[in-house]
């Protein structure tokens, strides 16, 4: 699992690639995503609650939808997250269980918007996207802490080394702010770290 430091360094690299990519593809109109449609992503994540210094390790199963063609425009609809299911959540240091619940479910999906792509045309190496208004609730075993956090969740879809299709989803630096609940201070926030395996792998081309 990536640490906050390594993800921060990667975010800097992503930012530099964004600056290059966004200025090099003005004439191209859209990205084709194949097969698109329903997706599933799974892997270990860490949920960090900043003020309590609680790092909670979970397995995350994510389901969603991808469009099959997205205009090359910031904030164009890319799809949705239809479920975030956190499993087997344990606090890193004290090894005590937590319940992490997402408010994202089929009847309340989180819309996902395209930000930009990475790479040197015509070779696209990644897609930056943001899931909007994601809600995460943290609950300890005694239920003395039960707090809801909300915010946007940026992530990168990319190819692992040697792969031709996009098969990984990595959360980028994010901040979900305290919304309501008990046992947390109003200035508290959480962040989510992790890399998930994406299925089915997606082919991304320029159209």
C-alpha positions in Angstrom: 0.0 0.0 0.0 1.3 3.4 -0.8 2.2 5.9 1.9 1.0 9.5 2.1 4.5 10.6 1.1 4.7 8.4 -2.0 1.2 9.4 -3.1 2.1 13.0 -2.6 5.2 12.6 -4.8 3.1 10.9 -7.5 0.6 13.7 -7.3 3.3 16.1 -8.2 4.3 14.0 -11.1 0.7 13.8 -12.2 0.3 17.6 -12.0 3.3 18.1 -14.3 1.9 15.6 -16.8 -1.5 17.4 -16.7 0.1 20.7 -17.6 1.8 19.0 -20.6 -1.1 17.0 -21.8 -3.7 19.7 -21.5 -1.8 21.9 -23.8 -1.1 19.3 -26.5 -4.6 18.0 -27.5 -6.7 21.0 -28.3 -7.9 19.7 -31.6 -9.1 16.3 -30.4 -12.7 16.1 -29.5 -13.3 12.9 -27.5 -11.9 9.8 -25.9 -13.4 6.4 -26.7 -13.5 3.9 -23.8 -13.9 0.2 -24.6 -15.8 -1.7 -23.3 -17.0 0.9 -20.9 -20.3 0.1 -19.1 -20.2 -1.7 -15.7 -16.9 -1.8 -13.9 -15.6 -3.3 -10.6 -12.4 -2.4 -8.7 -11.1 -4.1 -5.6 -8.0 -3.7 -3.4 -6.6 -2.6 0.0 -7.2 1.0 1.1 -6.4 3.1 4.1 -8.8 5.7 5.6 -7.0 8.3 7.6 -8.9 10.5 10.1 -6.6 13.4 10.6 -7.4 14.8 14.1 -7.8 11.4 15.9 -4.6 10.1 14.1 -6.5 7.0 13.3 -5.4 5.0 10.3 -8.0 2.4 9.3 -7.1 -0.4 6.9 -9.9 -1.9 4.8 -10.6 -3.9 1.7 -12.6 -1.9 -0.7 -14.9 -3.2 -3.4 -16.1 -0.5 -5.8 -18.6 -0.8 -8.6 -19.6 1.8 -11.1 -20.3 2.7 -14.7 -18.1 4.2 -17.5 -19.4 6.0 -20.5 -18.1 4.7 -23.9 -17.2 8.1 -25.2 -16.3 11.2 -23.2 -15.8 14.7 -24.7 -12.3 16.1 -24.1 -13.7 18.8 -21.9 -13.1 19.3 -18.2 -16.1 18.2 -16.1 -17.6 16.2 -18.9 -19.6 13.2 -17.5 -17.4 10.1 -17.3 -19.8 7.8 -15.5 -20.7 7.1 -11.8 -19.8 5.2 -8.7 -22.7 2.9 -7.8 -21.3 1.3 -4.6 -18.4 1.6 -2.3 -18.2 -1.4 0.1 -15.5 -1.3 2.8 -14.7 -4.7 4.4 -12.7 -6.0 7.3 -11.7 -2.6 8.6 -9.1 -2.6 11.3 -7.3 0.4 13.0 -3.6 0.1 12.0 -1.9 0.5 15.4 -4.4 -0.7 18.0 -5.8 -3.5 15.8 -9.4 -2.8 16.8 -12.3 -3.0 14.4 -14.1 -0.1 12.8 -17.1 0.1 10.6 -16.6 2.2 7.5 -19.8 2.8 5.5 -20.1 4.7 2.2 -23.4 6.5 1.3 -22.7 5.6 -2.3 -25.2 2.9 -3.4 -27.3 2.2 -6.6 -30.1 4.5 -5.5 -27.6 7.3 -4.6 -24.7 7.0 -7.1 -21.9 9.5 -7.1 -21.4 11.2 -10.5 -17.9 11.0 -11.9 -16.5 13.8 -14.1 -13.6 13.7 -16.5 -10.7 16.1 -15.7 -8.0 15.5 -18.3 -5.7 12.8 -19.7 -2.0 12.1 -19.2 0.6 11.2 -21.8 2.1 12.3 -25.0 -0.4 12.0 -27.9 -1.4 9.7 -29.3 -0.3 7.6 -26.4 -2.7 8.2 -23.5 -1.2 6.8 -20.2 -3.9 7.9 -17.7 -7.3 9.5 -17.1 -7.9 11.9 -14.2 -11.4 11.9 -12.9 -13.3 13.1 -9.8 -16.3 11.5 -8.0 -18.6 14.2 -6.6 -19.9 14.5 -3.1 -18.9 11.1 -1.7 -20.1 10.4 1.8 -18.1 8.1 4.2 -19.2 7.3 7.8 -16.8 6.1 10.4 -18.1 4.1 13.4 -16.1 2.5 16.2 -17.1 -0.7 17.9 -18.5 1.0 21.0 -20.4 3.5 18.8 -19.1 6.4 20.7 -17.7 7.7 17.4 -20.1 7.9 14.5 -19.2 10.6 12.1 -20.1 11.4 8.5 -17.6 13.0 6.1 -18.3 14.4 2.7 -16.2 15.6 -0.2 -15.0 15.0 -3.7 -12.8 12.0 -4.5 -10.2 12.5 -7.3 -8.5 9.4 -8.8 -6.4 8.2 -11.6 -7.2 5.4 -14.0 -4.0 4.0 -15.6 -2.1 1.0 -16.9 0.2 -1.1 -14.8 3.7 -1.6 -16.4 3.6 -3.9 -19.4 -0.2 -3.7 -19.8 -1.9 -2.3 -23.0 -5.2 -1.6 -21.3 -6.1 0.5 -18.3 -6.4 -1.8 -15.3 -5.7 0.2 -12.2 -7.5 2.9 -10.2 -5.6 5.0 -7.7 -7.0 7.5 -5.3 -5.2 10.9 -5.5 -4.8 13.3 -2.5 -8.3 14.1 -1.2 -10.1 15.6 1.7 -13.6 14.6 2.9 -14.7 17.1 5.6 -16.8 16.5 8.7 -20.5 16.8 8.0 -22.3 15.5 11.0 -22.2 13.0 13.9 -20.8 12.5 17.3 -17.3 11.9 18.7 -15.5 14.0 16.1 -14.4 17.6 16.1 -16.0 19.9 13.5 -12.7 20.6 11.9 -11.9 16.9 11.4 -11.5 15.3 8.0 -10.6 12.0 6.4 -8.6 11.0 3.3 -8.6 7.7 1.4 -5.4 6.1 0.0 -5.1 3.0 -2.1 -4.7 1.3 -5.5 -7.4 -0.9 -6.9 -7.5 -3.5 -9.6 -9.9 -2.4 -12.3 -12.1 -5.0 -14.2 -12.7 -5.2 -17.0 -9.5 -3.5 -18.2 -10.3 -0.6 -20.6 -8.9 0.4 -23.9 -8.8 4.2 -24.4 -8.3 5.7 -27.8 -8.7 9.1 -29.4 -11.6 9.9 -31.7 
